[in-house]
């Protein structure tokens, strides 16, 4: 299980190198592929997904291992090439059905929606992953355990399936001919992420698009109707916790308002957007209208640079967190996770221009500067080297000093207004 975190840590620099390449190609072509606030939000949600995964694997892989040990119909050899090939094929087939149900069952959509919230489509979108998918997603892969696919093989083919899907999240690669007919490709996946009626709820394949052709959920990207990205209930927020909770909350509110107990249950199992008739009548929502306006609260250049620098520091800490997963105590990991998630939430609030955000950020950077210096400790380090403590103190101390100047620059938004992009 720890091998997965190790591979992701090594793959992360490759991800960022490819993101930089995509950005350069887009600029060379004269198109805007990225918005800084959206990319920070997407990558931050990927960080939270990895953090949750460290704890969730104890549940998901634990259940899988138990099923392989006690319920497997066959004892498949873990070093056989055909077992690995079969496992990858079966995993991708199970992924198709998880993905399809994730769009057709509301409680599963509540987790999967995170991946679709971005109104941009680029490689950072690939990193935008749910933090709650571990709750139910494992159920769809139990057939592999029943067939006897060893845990180590399952873990690695799951990682292969996930890593493959990174490169298809781009607008910089066009049609690929025969490849598009067999595999999930950028063209096929662009259609999947679109909210246009033509493309809605299609192209669920992870590696193979053959599943969609077989089960009649395939649609081809149409050059005459460019995909419009996002969801039909736009998030309009950079808060990563709200991004993970918004559909759970709205569904729970509708379930509370429903008069019939049957409806209180059905709303979780019906397709996204379904509402009991009595709830829809008493609490109507506006109909979906296609809009070209993206959520983009104005932010000064100084604040943008500040957020990007602080986000880079949090990314470095998140990498350290993944490295600690195999050795640190549960208490250390939990406290570190809370610190990282809180930091991402505060940066999101800064990008939204929340009035309380500068005060919360000042508290965060001051605490980060002082605690290692005073205690000579850091997460996973019982005795922090004095030079490192001074470096941390200097970095975050300077951040605290710069913060009043940063938030005072013209162009910063303090009311959460929305601007067209």
Secondary structure, 3 states (H helix, E strand, C coil): CHHHHHHHHHHHHHHHHHHHHHHHHHHHHCCCCCCHHHHHHHHHHHHHHHHHHHHHHHHHHHHHHHHHHHHCCCCCCCCCHHHHHHHHHHHHHHHHHHHHHHHHCHHHHHHHHHHHCCCCCCHHHHCCCCCCHHHCHHHHHHHHHHHCCCHHHHHHHHHHHHHHCCCCCCCCCCCCCHHHHHECCHHHHHHHHECCCCCCCCCCCCCECHHHHHCCCCCCCCCCCCCCECCCCCCCCCCHHHHHHHHHHHHHHHHHHCCCHHHHHHHHHCCCCCCCHHHHHHCCCCCCCCCCCCCCCCCCHHHHHHHHHHHHHHHHHHHHHHHHCCCCCHHHHHHHHHHHHHHHHHHHHHHHCCCCHHHHHHHHHHHHHHHHHHHCCECCECCCCHHHHHHHHHHHHHHHHHHHHHHCCCCCCCCCCCCCC
